[in-house]
Amino acid sequence: MSIPLTLSAEFRKLVEARMDQTIKGIEATFNQIIENQKITPTALKNELDSLQESFNVLFQKWSLEILYTLLLKDAIGFGAVKKILTVNSRTLSDKLKMLQKHGYIERNIQEGPPLRVEYSLMPKGKNTVLLALPLIYYSSPTQPKPSAQPS
């Protein structure tokens, strides 16, 4: 059972200001790329289609939960991840292998005895979960929705 993250009003304002600044920066960069490279809607669609596999990996059940657990815990063993997320061993093993294959996490073997395996985020995994925070924040039913900004 997960406990919802409750942010103080002051902290929420700081988070929203940073996210707003980041979103505006991304929008300005996107508009500059579109304008400078004369990207057509078809070319943009093809580029977005190439990201489909990554989105499929990330939005599978347990993927983001595993990545956020690793973000908060740095390096952590299989048993600890299993206990935190209350996921069965087979599912966790499959998800860890998939995330490793796609370059989001790394598996580190600590020589024993006893032999210990720990998982940690790769830079791609860390950046992905940090970029996903605004999506999760704005899609949460308990958080205020951003006001529409005129272009």
N, C-alpha and C positions, 0 to 999 in steps of 0.2 A: 504494500500500500504506500503510495507516494504522498508526500506532504507538499502542498503547493508553496512555492517560493513567494513570500510576502515581502515587498520592498517598502521601506519608509517613504513618506511623501518627498522628503528631501533627496533621498537616493534615487527615487523614480524620476525626479526632475533632471538629475544629472545624467542618468541613463538615457532618457528621452532626448536630451540636448545632444549628447554624443551620437546617438543613432541618427537623429535628424541631420547633423553635420555630415555623417558618413554617407547617408542616403543622397544628400544633395551633391556630394563629391562624386559618387558613383554615377548619378544622373548626368552631371556635367561632363564627366569622362565619356560616358556612353554617347551623349549627343555630339561631342567632339569627334569621336571615332566614326559615327554614322555620317557626319558632315564631311570630314576629311577624306574618308575612304569611299564615299558614295555607295554605301552598302544598301542593297536592294532588300525588300521584304523576303524574297526567296532565299537569298544568301544568308540572311539572319535566321530564317527558319532552319536551314541546313546546319548552321552553326549550333543552334539550340538542340537540334536532333542529335548532334554528336555528343551532347551532354547527358542524353537519356540514360545510358548505362550507369553513370555516376549517381544520378537521381534515384534510379531503381535500387542501387546498393544502399544509399543513405536512408531512404524512406521505408526500408523493410523493418518489420518489428524488431526491436532490440538494438538496431545499429546506432542510432543517436544516443540511446541510453548508455550503451557501452562506451561510446566516445566521450560523453560527458562525465562518466565515472572516471575514465582515465585522465581527463582534464583536471578533475578535482583531486585525484590521488597520485598523480605522476606515474610511478611504476607500481603495478599491483599484480598479485598472483591470481591464477585461475579461480581458486577457491574463494578468495575475497570478492572477486567480481560476482561470482555465483551467489554468494551470500547477500551482497548488497542489492542485487537486482532480483533475487529469488527466481532465477531462470533455471531450467533443467540443464544438465551437463551437456547433452547432445546438441541442444540448440545453441548454447553458449559456444561450444567448440566449433560448430559450423560457422557461426557469425564471426568469431575471432579469426578463423582461417580466411573467410571472405574479406574482412577488413584488412587483413595483412596482405592478401593477394593484390588488393587495389591500392596499397600504399598508404593507408590511413594509420595503421599501427605497426609496431614492430614487436617481435617475440624475442625475448632475451633469456638465454639459458644461463643460470647461475650454477657453477660447479658445486657439487656437494662434498661430502654427504650432508644432508640429503640434496639431491638434484632439485633445483627450483626453477620454475619458469615464470617470468614476469612479462607483462605487457605494458607498453607505453605508447604514447602518441608520436607519430612522425609529424614533421612540420605541416604536411598536407592535412592530417587529421586535426591538428590543433587549429589551423586556420579555418577549416571547414566548420568545426563546432562554434568557433567564435563568430563566423559569418552567419551561422544558423540562428544565433541568439535573437537578432531582431525579428526574424520570421516567426519564431516561437513566441516572442514577446507580443508582437502585434496580432497574432492569431489567437492568443489566449482570450477566452471570454471575460476574464476578470480585469483585463488591462484596457485602458482607454484606446480608442482607435485614433490614428493620426488624422488631423484635419487636412482636407484637400488644399494643396498649395497651387495657386495659379501659375502657369508657365510664363 
